[in-house]
Amino acid sequence: MLRNRKSLLVPCLLALVLASAAPLNAQSFYSSQDLQFHAPRVPESVRFAGKTYRFDRPDLYERMDREFIAFSYAHTNAILMLKRADRLFGQVVPILKKNGVPEDLKYLMAIECNLDPTSVSVAGAKGPWQFMKAAARENGLEVGDEVDERYHIQKSTEAACKYLKAAYAKYGDWVTVAASYNAGQGGISQRIDVQRQKSAMDLALPAETSRYIFRLLTAKYFFEHPEEFGFHIKPEECYPYVAPKETVTVKGPIESLTDFAEEHGTTYFLLKEANLWLRGDKLTNKNGKTYQIVIPASK
């Protein structure tokens, strides 16, 4: 729809004024020092899941350097991940430890969803561990219109542990396990057989997977040394995990989650925020399953 001609008058006059003005000099806005950009130094090695990975080979150094630069200048995601880390890692790490999965595998979530548990990929992968529907169901998660446990932080982490442990039993190397999390076990196993190598670090991989494993190593170093990437987040600036007021066991249907929330002293919005896996405004529960619904604290 065309705009009213009067609405075009001011922008046109402004354009004429700007066109007649002298060209702007960048130096009037930025000093030469402001325009200097630096990449953080790549360390000689990074220790990940009990194994030391060195970057003394030129190709390994360059691949790691690329991810260091990417983390340094993706400011929005980097800052948000640092702020979200304690809240999400605090819930996930105990589950990893219980299942015998190294704590460092928590950084997969940084690569998968930028530590945003509501994340949805272009391909349709969802939740903190970015499960596709089929993989989620294969690993014991319920996926439906009203309940999608890919968003359930605890249950999706249990499902991720199931996958990771099975992959480790096959490869015996956690970085190769991570590569399979991105490319699938079939693709990694085929390349191992054809190329006669044992570690994903030494495989010719699809570009996305090749970057994936170096992003994972970079993520660990980034969270342990954010100041080297130019980020300084104070503890009080981070998003805290707030323990729930209570957890309610539900075995039947809930006709209205709004009514359910009010009955338990909270709001529909806060209830859904605390239970991301509840995707609708009711819980039909035709099969009489048992669900644990978190009631958030009022403060």
C-alpha atoms as an extended CHARMM CRD file, in Angstrom:
* protein
*
       299  EXT
         1         1  MET       CA              0.0000000000        0.0000000000        0.0000000000  PROA      1               0.0000000000
         2         2  LEU       CA              1.3650000000        3.4340000000       -0.9700000000  PROA      2               0.0000000000
         3         3  ARG       CA              2.0150000000        5.8940000000        1.8400000000  PROA      3               0.0000000000
         4         4  ASN       CA              0.4780000000        9.4010000000        1.9530000000  PROA      4               0.0000000000
         5         5  ARG       CA              2.6020000000       11.8940000000       -0.0030000000  PROA      5               0.0000000000
         6         6  LYS       CA              3.0020000000       14.1520000000        3.0510000000  PROA      6               0.0000000000
         7         7  SER       CA              4.6820000000       11.3000000000        4.9000000000  PROA      7               0.0000000000
         8         8  LEU       CA              7.3810000000       11.2930000000        2.2210000000  PROA      8               0.0000000000
         9         9  LEU       CA              8.2080000000       15.0010000000        2.5600000000  PROA      9               0.0000000000
        10        10  VAL       CA             10.3880000000       14.9050000000        5.6860000000  PROA      10              0.0000000000
        11        11  PRO       CA             12.5010000000       11.8790000000        4.6300000000  PROA      11              0.0000000000
        12        12  CYS       CA             13.0760000000       13.4580000000        1.1930000000  PROA      12              0.0000000000
        13        13  LEU       CA             14.2160000000       16.7780000000        2.6960000000  PROA      13              0.0000000000
        14        14  LEU       CA             16.5030000000       14.9230000000        5.0980000000  PROA      14              0.0000000000
        15        15  ALA       CA             18.0220000000       13.0040000000        2.2150000000  PROA      15              0.0000000000
        16        16  LEU       CA             18.7570000000       16.2680000000        0.3710000000  PROA      16              0.0000000000
        17        17  VAL       CA             20.4700000000       17.7420000000        3.4040000000  PROA      17              0.0000000000
        18        18  LEU       CA             22.6180000000       14.6440000000        3.9190000000  PROA      18              0.0000000000
        19        19  ALA       CA             23.5090000000       14.4840000000        0.2390000000  PROA      19              0.0000000000
        20        20  SER       CA             24.7640000000       18.0820000000        0.2950000000  PROA      20              0.0000000000
        21        21  ALA       CA             26.8460000000       17.6150000000        3.4160000000  PROA      21              0.0000000000
        22        22  ALA       CA             30.5560000000       16.8430000000        3.3440000000  PROA      22              0.0000000000
        23        23  PRO       CA             31.4110000000       13.1150000000        3.4650000000  PROA      23              0.0000000000
        24        24  LEU       CA             31.9000000000       11.7900000000        6.9750000000  PROA      24              0.0000000000
        25        25  ASN       CA             35.3620000000       10.7820000000        8.0630000000  PROA      25              0.0000000000
        26        26  ALA       CA             35.4860000000        7.5790000000       10.1310000000  PROA      26              0.0000000000
        27        27  GLN       CA             38.3390000000        9.0290000000       12.1350000000  PROA      27              0.0000000000
        28        28  SER       CA             35.9400000000       11.6440000000       13.5670000000  PROA      28              0.0000000000
        29        29  PHE       CA             34.0650000000        8.8120000000       15.2610000000  PROA      29              0.0000000000
        30        30  TYR       CA             36.7750000000        6.2760000000       16.0160000000  PROA      30              0.0000000000
        31        31  SER       CA             40.3620000000        6.6130000000       17.0380000000  PROA      31              0.0000000000
        32        32  SER       CA             42.9370000000        4.3790000000       15.3550000000  PROA      32              0.0000000000
        33        33  GLN       CA             43.1280000000        2.4080000000       18.5790000000  PROA      33              0.0000000000
        34        34  ASP       CA             39.3670000000        1.7190000000       18.5320000000  PROA      34              0.0000000000
        35        35  LEU       CA             39.6730000000        0.2160000000       15.0600000000  PROA      35              0.0000000000
        36        36  GLN       CA             42.2010000000       -2.3920000000       16.0670000000  PROA      36              0.0000000000
        37        37  PHE       CA             40.8890000000       -5.9510000000       16.3130000000  PROA      37              0.0000000000
        38        38  HSD       CA             42.6980000000       -8.8470000000       17.8810000000  PROA      38              0.0000000000
        39        39  ALA       CA             42.2030000000      -12.5800000000       17.9280000000  PROA      39              0.0000000000
        40        40  PRO       CA             42.8290000000      -14.4070000000       21.2130000000  PROA      40              0.0000000000
        41        41  ARG       CA             45.8720000000      -16.6300000000       21.3310000000  PROA      41              0.0000000000
        42        42  VAL       CA             45.2330000000      -20.2960000000       20.6540000000  PROA      42              0.0000000000
        43        43  PRO       CA             46.6500000000      -22.3690000000       23.5380000000  PROA      43              0.0000000000
        44        44  GLU       CA             49.1050000000      -25.1660000000       22.9220000000  PROA      44              0.0000000000
        45        45  SER       CA             46.5040000000      -27.6730000000       24.0510000000  PROA      45              0.0000000000
        46        46  VAL       CA             43.0660000000      -28.1180000000       25.5640000000  PROA      46              0.0000000000
        47        47  ARG       CA             42.2160000000      -30.9380000000       27.9400000000  PROA      47              0.0000000000
        48        48  PHE       CA             38.7700000000      -32.3240000000       27.2130000000  PROA      48              0.0000000000
        49        49  ALA       CA             37.0710000000      -35.2610000000       28.9630000000  PROA      49              0.0000000000
        50        50  GLY       CA             40.3570000000      -36.5450000000       30.3580000000  PROA      50              0.0000000000
        51        51  LYS       CA             42.3420000000      -36.3240000000       27.1270000000  PROA      51              0.0000000000
        52        52  THR       CA             44.7550000000      -33.6300000000       25.9270000000  PROA      52              0.0000000000
        53        53  TYR       CA             44.2760000000      -32.2700000000       22.4130000000  PROA      53              0.0000000000
        54        54  ARG       CA             47.2750000000      -30.3940000000       21.0040000000  PROA      54              0.0000000000
        55        55  PHE       CA             47.3030000000      -27.8990000000       18.1430000000  PROA      55              0.0000000000
        56        56  ASP       CA             50.9400000000      -28.2010000000       17.0520000000  PROA      56              0.0000000000
        57        57  ARG       CA             49.9530000000      -29.3280000000       13.5530000000  PROA      57              0.0000000000
        58        58  PRO       CA             49.2930000000      -26.3850000000       11.1830000000  PROA      58              0.0000000000
        59        59  ASP       CA             45.8310000000      -27.5360000000       10.1140000000  PROA      59              0.0000000000
        60        60  LEU       CA             44.7430000000      -28.1590000000       13.7070000000  PROA      60              0.0000000000
        61        61  TYR       CA             45.9830000000      -24.7340000000       14.7670000000  PROA      61              0.0000000000
        62        62  GLU       CA             44.1680000000      -22.9590000000       11.9390000000  PROA      62              0.0000000000
        63        63  ARG       CA             40.8810000000      -24.7720000000       12.5870000000  PROA      63              0.0000000000
        64        64  MET       CA             41.0750000000      -23.9190000000       16.2610000000  PROA      64              0.0000000000
        65        65  ASP       CA             42.0370000000      -20.3310000000       15.4960000000  PROA      65              0.0000000000
        66        66  ARG       CA             38.9280000000      -19.9090000000       13.3430000000  PROA      66              0.0000000000
        67        67  GLU       CA             36.6420000000      -20.8950000000       16.2120000000  PROA      67              0.0000000000
        68        68  PHE       CA             38.4980000000      -18.6760000000       18.6890000000  PROA      68              0.0000000000
        69        69  ILE       CA             37.8860000000      -15.7280000000       16.3780000000  PROA      69              0.0000000000
        70        70  ALA       CA             34.2410000000      -16.7050000000       15.9050000000  PROA      70              0.0000000000
        71        71  PHE       CA             33.6330000000      -16.8590000000       19.6690000000  PROA      71              0.0000000000
        72        72  SER       CA             35.4230000000      -13.5360000000       20.1930000000  PROA      72              0.0000000000
        73        73  TYR       CA             33.2390000000      -11.5520000000       17.8180000000  PROA      73              0.0000000000
        74        74  ALA       CA             29.8510000000      -13.2330000000       18.2560000000  PROA      74              0.0000000000
        75        75  HSD       CA             29.2030000000      -10.8300000000       21.1120000000  PROA      75              0.0000000000
        76        76  THR       CA             25.4850000000      -11.3160000000       21.6800000000  PROA      76              0.0000000000
        77        77  ASN       CA             25.5840000000      -15.1110000000       21.8670000000  PROA      77              0.0000000000
        78        78  ALA       CA             28.8210000000      -15.1250000000       23.8570000000  PROA      78              0.0000000000
        79        79  ILE       CA             27.5030000000      -12.7910000000       26.5610000000  PROA      79              0.0000000000
        80        80  LEU       CA             24.1580000000      -14.5670000000       26.8140000000  PROA      80              0.0000000000
        81        81  MET       CA             25.8390000000      -17.9670000000       27.1170000000  PROA      81              0.0000000000
        82        82  LEU       CA             28.0270000000      -16.7320000000       29.9520000000  PROA      82              0.0000000000
        83        83  LYS       CA             24.9590000000      -15.3630000000       31.7380000000  PROA      83              0.0000000000
        84        84  ARG       CA             22.9230000000      -18.5620000000       31.2120000000  PROA      84              0.0000000000
        85        85  ALA       CA             25.6850000000      -21.0440000000       32.0600000000  PROA      85              0.0000000000
        86        86  ASP       CA             25.2110000000      -21.5080000000       35.8040000000  PROA      86              0.0000000000
        87        87  ARG       CA             21.4390000000      -21.8870000000       35.5080000000  PROA      87              0.0000000000
        88        88  LEU       CA             21.5950000000      -24.6450000000       32.9050000000  PROA      88              0.0000000000
        89        89  PHE       CA             24.8380000000      -26.3860000000       33.8430000000  PROA      89              0.0000000000
        90        90  GLY       CA             23.7250000000      -26.5940000000       37.4660000000  PROA      90              0.0000000000
        91        91  GLN       CA             20.8020000000      -28.7880000000       36.4080000000  PROA      91              0.0000000000
        92        92  VAL       CA             22.6660000000      -30.8590000000       33.8410000000  PROA      92              0.0000000000
        93        93  VAL       CA             26.0490000000      -31.6910000000       35.3890000000  PROA      93              0.0000000000
        94        94  PRO       CA             24.6860000000      -33.9060000000       38.2250000000  PROA      94              0.0000000000
        95        95  ILE       CA             22.8540000000      -36.0030000000       35.6130000000  PROA      95              0.0000000000
        96        96  LEU       CA             25.9840000000      -36.3740000000       33.4830000000  PROA      96              0.0000000000
        97        97  LYS       CA             27.9800000000      -37.4670000000       36.5220000000  PROA      97              0.0000000000
        98        98  LYS       CA             25.2950000000      -39.9300000000       37.6040000000  PROA      98              0.0000000000
        99        99  ASN       CA             25.4420000000      -41.5430000000       34.1750000000  PROA      99              0.0000000000
       100       100  GLY       CA             29.2360000000      -41.6840000000       33.9920000000  PROA      100             0.0000000000
       101       101  VAL       CA             29.4660000000      -39.0690000000       31.2360000000  PROA      101             0.0000000000
       102       102  PRO       CA             32.3360000000      -36.5450000000       31.6000000000  PROA      102             0.0000000000
       103       103  GLU       CA             31.2270000000      -33.1010000000       32.7120000000  PROA      103             0.0000000000
       104       104  ASP       CA             32.8860000000      -31.5450000000       29.6620000000  PROA      104             0.0000000000
       105       105  LEU       CA             30.1090000000      -32.9500000000       27.4710000000  PROA      105             0.0000000000
       106       106  LYS       CA             27.8790000000      -30.1940000000       28.8790000000  PROA      106             0.0000000000
       107       107  TYR       CA             29.5270000000      -27.8860000000       26.3500000000  PROA      107             0.0000000000
       108       108  LEU       CA             27.6640000000      -29.6920000000       23.5990000000  PROA      108             0.0000000000
       109       109  MET       CA             24.6650000000      -27.6070000000       24.6560000000  PROA      109             0.0000000000
       110       110  ALA       CA             26.6110000000      -24.4180000000       24.0120000000  PROA      110             0.0000000000
       111       111  ILE       CA             27.2760000000      -25.5750000000       20.4650000000  PROA      111             0.0000000000
       112       112  GLU       CA             23.8070000000      -26.9800000000       19.9200000000  PROA      112             0.0000000000
       113       113  CYS       CA             21.5630000000      -24.2340000000       21.3090000000  PROA      113             0.0000000000
       114       114  ASN       CA             23.6750000000      -21.3930000000       22.7930000000  PROA      114             0.0000000000
       115       115  LEU       CA             22.3940000000      -22.6070000000       26.1950000000  PROA      115             0.0000000000
       116       116  ASP       CA             18.8370000000      -21.6310000000       25.2590000000  PROA      116             0.0000000000
       117       117  PRO       CA             16.5940000000      -24.6090000000       26.1820000000  PROA      117             0.0000000000
       118       118  THR       CA             13.7580000000      -23.2270000000       24.0270000000  PROA      118             0.0000000000
       119       119  SER       CA             15.8910000000      -23.3360000000       20.8910000000  PROA      119             0.0000000000
       120       120  VAL       CA             14.5060000000      -24.7720000000       17.6330000000  PROA      120             0.0000000000
       121       121  SER       CA             16.7830000000      -25.4260000000       14.6550000000  PROA      121             0.0000000000
       122       122  VAL       CA             15.9000000000      -24.8940000000       11.0030000000  PROA      122             0.0000000000
       123       123  ALA       CA             15.7540000000      -28.6860000000       10.6340000000  PROA      123             0.0000000000
       124       124  GLY       CA             13.3130000000      -29.0170000000       13.5380000000  PROA      124             0.0000000000
       125       125  ALA       CA             15.6670000000      -30.1600000000       16.3100000000  PROA      125             0.0000000000
       126       126  LYS       CA             14.4630000000      -28.8690000000       19.6720000000  PROA      126             0.0000000000
       127       127  GLY       CA             15.4540000000      -28.3190000000       23.2690000000  PROA      127             0.0000000000
       128       128  PRO       CA             18.7960000000      -28.0030000000       25.0560000000  PROA      128             0.0000000000
       129       129  TRP       CA             20.1840000000      -31.1290000000       23.3620000000  PROA      129             0.0000000000
       130       130  GLN       CA             18.5650000000      -30.4310000000       19.9850000000  PROA      130             0.0000000000
       131       131  PHE       CA             16.9130000000      -33.7980000000       19.4260000000  PROA      131             0.0000000000
       132       132  MET       CA             15.0510000000      -34.5250000000       16.2200000000  PROA      132             0.0000000000
       133       133  LYS       CA             11.7290000000      -36.3290000000       16.6950000000  PROA      133             0.0000000000
       134       134  ALA       CA             12.9560000000      -39.7970000000       15.7130000000  PROA      134             0.0000000000
       135       135  ALA       CA             16.1380000000      -39.6240000000       17.8030000000  PROA      135             0.0000000000
       136       136  ALA       CA             14.1720000000      -38.3230000000       20.7880000000  PROA      136             0.0000000000
       137       137  ARG       CA             11.7360000000      -41.2320000000       20.6820000000  PROA      137             0.0000000000
       138       138  GLU       CA             14.5520000000      -43.7440000000       20.1540000000  PROA      138             0.0000000000
       139       139  ASN       CA             16.1130000000      -42.4680000000       23.3630000000  PROA      139             0.0000000000
       140       140  GLY       CA             12.9440000000      -42.6390000000       25.4460000000  PROA      140             0.0000000000
       141       141  LEU       CA             11.4280000000      -39.1620000000       25.1400000000  PROA      141             0.0000000000
       142       142  GLU       CA              7.7530000000      -38.4400000000       24.5740000000  PROA      142             0.0000000000
       143       143  VAL       CA              7.1180000000      -36.1170000000       21.6370000000  PROA      143             0.0000000000
       144       144  GLY       CA              3.5850000000      -34.8690000000       20.9670000000  PROA      144             0.0000000000
       145       145  ASP       CA              1.3900000000      -31.8060000000       20.6510000000  PROA      145             0.0000000000
       146       146  GLU       CA              0.7890000000      -31.4020000000       24.4040000000  PROA      146             0.0000000000
       147       147  VAL       CA              3.9720000000      -32.9630000000       25.7740000000  PROA      147             0.0000000000
       148       148  ASP       CA              7.3970000000      -32.6390000000       24.1620000000  PROA      148             0.0000000000
       149       149  GLU       CA             10.1100000000      -33.9090000000       26.4830000000  PROA      149             0.0000000000
       150       150  ARG       CA             12.8540000000      -32.6140000000       24.2360000000  PROA      150             0.0000000000
       151       151  TYR       CA             12.3150000000      -29.3900000000       26.2070000000  PROA      151             0.0000000000
       152       152  HSD       CA             12.4640000000      -31.2110000000       29.5580000000  PROA      152             0.0000000000
       153       153  ILE       CA             15.9480000000      -30.3800000000       30.8190000000  PROA      153             0.0000000000
       154       154  GLN       CA             16.3170000000      -33.3930000000       33.1000000000  PROA      154             0.0000000000
       155       155  LYS       CA             14.7100000000      -36.0000000000       30.8190000000  PROA      155             0.0000000000
       156       156  SER       CA             16.4020000000      -34.7620000000       27.6610000000  PROA      156             0.0000000000
       157       157  THR       CA             19.7460000000      -34.8650000000       29.4670000000  PROA      157             0.0000000000
       158       158  GLU       CA             19.0830000000      -38.4780000000       30.4580000000  PROA      158             0.0000000000
       159       159  ALA       CA             18.3070000000      -39.2200000000       26.8070000000  PROA      159             0.0000000000
       160       160  ALA       CA             21.5090000000      -37.4650000000       25.6950000000  PROA      160             0.0000000000
       161       161  CYS       CA             23.4990000000      -39.5590000000       28.1690000000  PROA      161             0.0000000000
       162       162  LYS       CA             21.9890000000      -42.7180000000       26.6930000000  PROA      162             0.0000000000
       163       163  TYR       CA             23.1530000000      -41.7120000000       23.2200000000  PROA      163             0.0000000000
       164       164  LEU       CA             26.5870000000      -40.5040000000       24.3430000000  PROA      164             0.0000000000
       165       165  LYS       CA             27.3670000000      -43.6570000000       26.3190000000  PROA      165             0.0000000000
       166       166  ALA       CA             26.3650000000      -45.9010000000       23.4160000000  PROA      166             0.0000000000
       167       167  ALA       CA             28.5780000000      -43.9100000000       21.0740000000  PROA      167             0.0000000000
       168       168  TYR       CA             31.5100000000      -44.0270000000       23.5110000000  PROA      168             0.0000000000
       169       169  ALA       CA             31.2030000000      -47.8020000000       23.7270000000  PROA      169             0.0000000000
       170       170  LYS       CA             31.7100000000      -47.8140000000       19.9560000000  PROA      170             0.0000000000
       171       171  TYR       CA             34.4640000000      -45.1860000000       19.5520000000  PROA      171             0.0000000000
       172       172  GLY       CA             36.2430000000      -44.9210000000       22.9090000000  PROA      172             0.0000000000
       173       173  ASP       CA             36.9270000000      -41.2080000000       22.3390000000  PROA      173             0.0000000000
       174       174  TRP       CA             34.6420000000      -38.4160000000       23.5220000000  PROA      174             0.0000000000
       175       175  VAL       CA             35.4950000000      -35.9510000000       20.7420000000  PROA      175             0.0000000000
       176       176  THR       CA             34.6120000000      -38.6250000000       18.1920000000  PROA      176             0.0000000000
       177       177  VAL       CA             31.4040000000      -39.1900000000       20.1610000000  PROA      177             0.0000000000
       178       178  ALA       CA             30.6890000000      -35.4660000000       19.7940000000  PROA      178             0.0000000000
       179       179  ALA       CA             31.2950000000      -35.6780000000       16.0410000000  PROA      179             0.0000000000
       180       180  SER       CA             28.7500000000      -38.5020000000       15.8610000000  PROA      180             0.0000000000
       181       181  TYR       CA             26.2700000000      -36.3400000000       17.7820000000  PROA      181             0.0000000000
       182       182  ASN       CA             26.4110000000      -33.9330000000       14.8650000000  PROA      182             0.0000000000
       183       183  ALA       CA             26.8660000000      -36.2550000000       11.8770000000  PROA      183             0.0000000000
       184       184  GLY       CA             25.3170000000      -39.4920000000       13.1410000000  PROA      184             0.0000000000
       185       185  GLN       CA             27.0870000000      -42.6860000000       14.1180000000  PROA      185             0.0000000000
       186       186  GLY       CA             26.6140000000      -44.2040000000       10.6810000000  PROA      186             0.0000000000
       187       187  GLY       CA             28.4610000000      -41.3940000000        8.9430000000  PROA      187             0.0000000000
       188       188  ILE       CA             31.3310000000      -41.3540000000       11.4400000000  PROA      188             0.0000000000
       189       189  SER       CA             31.7380000000      -45.1460000000       11.4510000000  PROA      189             0.0000000000
       190       190  GLN       CA             31.8420000000      -45.2290000000        7.6580000000  PROA      190             0.0000000000
       191       191  ARG       CA             34.5670000000      -42.5920000000        7.5270000000  PROA      191             0.0000000000
       192       192  ILE       CA             36.5940000000      -44.3620000000       10.2110000000  PROA      192             0.0000000000
       193       193  ASP       CA             36.4820000000      -47.5770000000        8.1620000000  PROA      193             0.0000000000
       194       194  VAL       CA             37.3190000000      -45.9050000000        4.8430000000  PROA      194             0.0000000000
       195       195  GLN       CA             40.0370000000      -43.5640000000        6.1380000000  PROA      195             0.0000000000
       196       196  ARG       CA             41.4730000000      -46.0470000000        8.6640000000  PROA      196             0.0000000000
       197       197  GLN       CA             41.6750000000      -43.5030000000       11.4870000000  PROA      197             0.0000000000
       198       198  LYS       CA             40.3700000000      -43.7850000000       15.0450000000  PROA      198             0.0000000000
       199       199  SER       CA             39.7800000000      -40.1720000000       16.0770000000  PROA      199             0.0000000000
       200       200  ALA       CA             37.5020000000      -37.5900000000       14.4910000000  PROA      200             0.0000000000
       201       201  MET       CA             40.3960000000      -35.1320000000       14.7960000000  PROA      201             0.0000000000
       202       202  ASP       CA             42.1480000000      -37.0610000000       12.0230000000  PROA      202             0.0000000000
       203       203  LEU       CA             39.1410000000      -37.6290000000        9.7580000000  PROA      203             0.0000000000
       204       204  ALA       CA             38.1030000000      -35.7570000000        6.6440000000  PROA      204             0.0000000000
       205       205  LEU       CA             34.6010000000      -34.7410000000        7.6890000000  PROA      205             0.0000000000
       206       206  PRO       CA             31.7610000000      -32.6090000000        6.3100000000  PROA      206             0.0000000000
       207       207  ALA       CA             32.5280000000      -28.9380000000        6.9210000000  PROA      207             0.0000000000
       208       208  GLU       CA             29.8400000000      -28.5500000000        9.5910000000  PROA      208             0.0000000000
       209       209  THR       CA             31.0630000000      -31.5540000000       11.5950000000  PROA      209             0.0000000000
       210       210  SER       CA             34.6960000000      -30.5770000000       11.1790000000  PROA      210             0.0000000000
       211       211  ARG       CA             33.9590000000      -27.1790000000       12.7030000000  PROA      211             0.0000000000
       212       212  TYR       CA             31.6850000000      -28.7280000000       15.3280000000  PROA      212             0.0000000000
       213       213  ILE       CA             34.4470000000      -30.5700000000       17.1720000000  PROA      213             0.0000000000
       214       214  PHE       CA             36.7110000000      -27.5300000000       17.2470000000  PROA      214             0.0000000000
       215       215  ARG       CA             33.8330000000      -25.3410000000       18.4020000000  PROA      215             0.0000000000
       216       216  LEU       CA             33.3360000000      -27.8100000000       21.2420000000  PROA      216             0.0000000000
       217       217  LEU       CA             36.9780000000      -27.5540000000       22.3470000000  PROA      217             0.0000000000
       218       218  THR       CA             36.7890000000      -23.7780000000       22.0080000000  PROA      218             0.0000000000
       219       219  ALA       CA             33.6150000000      -23.6920000000       24.0930000000  PROA      219             0.0000000000
       220       220  LYS       CA             35.3590000000      -25.3740000000       27.0050000000  PROA      220             0.0000000000
       221       221  TYR       CA             38.2530000000      -22.9380000000       26.8640000000  PROA      221             0.0000000000
       222       222  PHE       CA             35.8580000000      -20.0010000000       26.4360000000  PROA      222             0.0000000000
       223       223  PHE       CA             33.8090000000      -20.7930000000       29.5470000000  PROA      223             0.0000000000
       224       224  GLU       CA             36.9500000000      -21.3650000000       31.6030000000  PROA      224             0.0000000000
       225       225  HSD       CA             38.7790000000      -18.2310000000       30.3200000000  PROA      225             0.0000000000
       226       226  PRO       CA             36.1820000000      -15.7220000000       29.0400000000  PROA      226             0.0000000000
       227       227  GLU       CA             38.4630000000      -12.7740000000       29.7800000000  PROA      227             0.0000000000
       228       228  GLU       CA             40.9050000000      -13.9770000000       27.1070000000  PROA      228             0.0000000000
       229       229  PHE       CA             38.1010000000      -13.4940000000       24.5810000000  PROA      229             0.0000000000
       230       230  GLY       CA             37.3880000000      -10.0010000000       25.9090000000  PROA      230             0.0000000000
       231       231  PHE       CA             34.3540000000      -10.8120000000       28.0660000000  PROA      231             0.0000000000
       232       232  HSD       CA             34.0310000000       -9.8240000000       31.7110000000  PROA      232             0.0000000000
       233       233  ILE       CA             30.7590000000      -10.9380000000       33.2780000000  PROA      233             0.0000000000
       234       234  LYS       CA             30.3400000000      -10.4770000000       37.0140000000  PROA      234             0.0000000000
       235       235  PRO       CA             28.7010000000      -13.2900000000       39.0200000000  PROA      235             0.0000000000
       236       236  GLU       CA             25.8100000000      -11.0410000000       40.0250000000  PROA      236             0.0000000000
       237       237  GLU       CA             25.0730000000      -10.4010000000       36.3410000000  PROA      237             0.0000000000
       238       238  CYS       CA             24.4430000000      -14.0730000000       35.6240000000  PROA      238             0.0000000000
       239       239  TYR       CA             20.9890000000      -15.6490000000       35.5330000000  PROA      239             0.0000000000
       240       240  PRO       CA             20.4440000000      -17.7750000000       38.6470000000  PROA      240             0.0000000000
       241       241  TYR       CA             18.7000000000      -21.0940000000       38.9640000000  PROA      241             0.0000000000
       242       242  VAL       CA             15.7430000000      -20.7040000000       41.3030000000  PROA      242             0.0000000000
       243       243  ALA       CA             14.6610000000      -23.9190000000       43.0200000000  PROA      243             0.0000000000
       244       244  PRO       CA             10.9480000000      -24.6880000000       42.5880000000  PROA      244             0.0000000000
       245       245  LYS       CA              8.4560000000      -24.2590000000       45.3920000000  PROA      245             0.0000000000
       246       246  GLU       CA              7.2720000000      -27.8400000000       44.9340000000  PROA      246             0.0000000000
       247       247  THR       CA              6.7690000000      -30.6220000000       42.4240000000  PROA      247             0.0000000000
       248       248  VAL       CA              3.2810000000      -31.9970000000       41.8680000000  PROA      248             0.0000000000
       249       249  THR       CA              2.6700000000      -35.5610000000       40.6600000000  PROA      249             0.0000000000
       250       250  VAL       CA             -0.1000000000      -35.7630000000       38.0720000000  PROA      250             0.0000000000
       251       251  LYS       CA             -1.5950000000      -39.0690000000       36.8790000000  PROA      251             0.0000000000
       252       252  GLY       CA             -4.7710000000      -37.8390000000       35.1890000000  PROA      252             0.0000000000
       253       253  PRO       CA             -5.8420000000      -35.0950000000       32.7920000000  PROA      253             0.0000000000
       254       254  ILE       CA             -5.6370000000      -31.3590000000       33.4270000000  PROA      254             0.0000000000
       255       255  GLU       CA             -8.4360000000      -29.5530000000       31.6040000000  PROA      255             0.0000000000
       256       256  SER       CA             -6.9160000000      -26.1070000000       32.0510000000  PROA      256             0.0000000000
       257       257  LEU       CA             -3.3140000000      -25.3020000000       32.8910000000  PROA      257             0.0000000000
       258       258  THR       CA             -4.4330000000      -21.7920000000       33.7810000000  PROA      258             0.0000000000
       259       259  ASP       CA             -6.7380000000      -23.1800000000       36.4790000000  PROA      259             0.0000000000
       260       260  PHE       CA             -4.0150000000      -25.6140000000       37.5830000000  PROA      260             0.0000000000
       261       261  ALA       CA             -1.5120000000      -22.7640000000       37.9180000000  PROA      261             0.0000000000
       262       262  GLU       CA             -3.8690000000      -20.6000000000       39.9650000000  PROA      262             0.0000000000
       263       263  GLU       CA             -4.7220000000      -23.5150000000       42.2490000000  PROA      263             0.0000000000
       264       264  HSD       CA             -1.0050000000      -23.8380000000       43.0280000000  PROA      264             0.0000000000
       265       265  GLY       CA             -0.3670000000      -20.1410000000       43.6050000000  PROA      265             0.0000000000
       266       266  THR       CA              1.2900000000      -19.2040000000       40.3330000000  PROA      266             0.0000000000
       267       267  THR       CA              0.4270000000      -17.9570000000       36.8290000000  PROA      267             0.0000000000
       268       268  TYR       CA              0.0350000000      -19.7450000000       33.5190000000  PROA      268             0.0000000000
       269       269  PHE       CA              3.1060000000      -17.9580000000       32.1620000000  PROA      269             0.0000000000
       270       270  LEU       CA              5.3590000000      -18.8980000000       35.0890000000  PROA      270             0.0000000000
       271       271  LEU       CA              4.0880000000      -22.4760000000       35.0810000000  PROA      271             0.0000000000
       272       272  LYS       CA              4.9170000000      -22.8560000000       31.3770000000  PROA      272             0.0000000000
       273       273  GLU       CA              8.3280000000      -21.2360000000       31.8920000000  PROA      273             0.0000000000
       274       274  ALA       CA              9.1310000000      -23.7750000000       34.6090000000  PROA      274             0.0000000000
       275       275  ASN       CA              7.8030000000      -26.6870000000       32.5340000000  PROA      275             0.0000000000
       276       276  LEU       CA              8.8950000000      -26.0160000000       28.9710000000  PROA      276             0.0000000000
       277       277  TRP       CA              7.8630000000      -29.5300000000       27.9620000000  PROA      277             0.0000000000
       278       278  LEU       CA              4.1750000000      -28.6530000000       28.4580000000  PROA      278             0.0000000000
       279       279  ARG       CA              3.3690000000      -27.4200000000       24.9630000000  PROA      279             0.0000000000
       280       280  GLY       CA             -0.3900000000      -26.8710000000       25.0910000000  PROA      280             0.0000000000
       281       281  ASP       CA             -2.8500000000      -25.1510000000       27.4150000000  PROA      281             0.0000000000
       282       282  LYS       CA             -4.1090000000      -28.4480000000       28.8400000000  PROA      282             0.0000000000
       283       283  LEU       CA             -2.8880000000      -31.9880000000       29.5110000000  PROA      283             0.0000000000
       284       284  THR       CA             -5.2260000000      -34.6030000000       28.0470000000  PROA      284             0.0000000000
       285       285  ASN       CA             -3.1360000000      -37.5620000000       29.2750000000  PROA      285             0.0000000000
       286       286  LYS       CA             -5.3020000000      -40.2220000000       27.6180000000  PROA      286             0.0000000000
       287       287  ASN       CA             -2.9700000000      -43.0240000000       28.6750000000  PROA      287             0.0000000000
       288       288  GLY       CA             -2.9010000000      -42.0560000000       32.3530000000  PROA      288             0.0000000000
       289       289  LYS       CA              0.8470000000      -41.4440000000       32.4410000000  PROA      289             0.0000000000
       290       290  THR       CA              2.5420000000      -39.9970000000       35.5030000000  PROA      290             0.0000000000
       291       291  TYR       CA              4.0590000000      -36.5470000000       35.1250000000  PROA      291             0.0000000000
       292       292  GLN       CA              6.0200000000      -34.3950000000       37.5390000000  PROA      292             0.0000000000
       293       293  ILE       CA              4.9930000000      -30.7440000000       37.1650000000  PROA      293             0.0000000000
       294       294  VAL       CA              7.2280000000      -28.1130000000       38.7420000000  PROA      294             0.0000000000
       295       295  ILE       CA              5.5240000000      -25.2900000000       40.6570000000  PROA      295             0.0000000000
       296       296  PRO       CA              7.8540000000      -22.2550000000       40.4830000000  PROA      296             0.0000000000
       297       297  ALA       CA              8.7240000000      -20.2120000000       43.5240000000  PROA      297             0.0000000000
       298       298  SER       CA              6.8490000000      -16.9140000000       43.7640000000  PROA      298             0.0000000000
       299       299  LYS       CA             10.1240000000      -14.9770000000       44.0540000000  PROA      299             0.0000000000
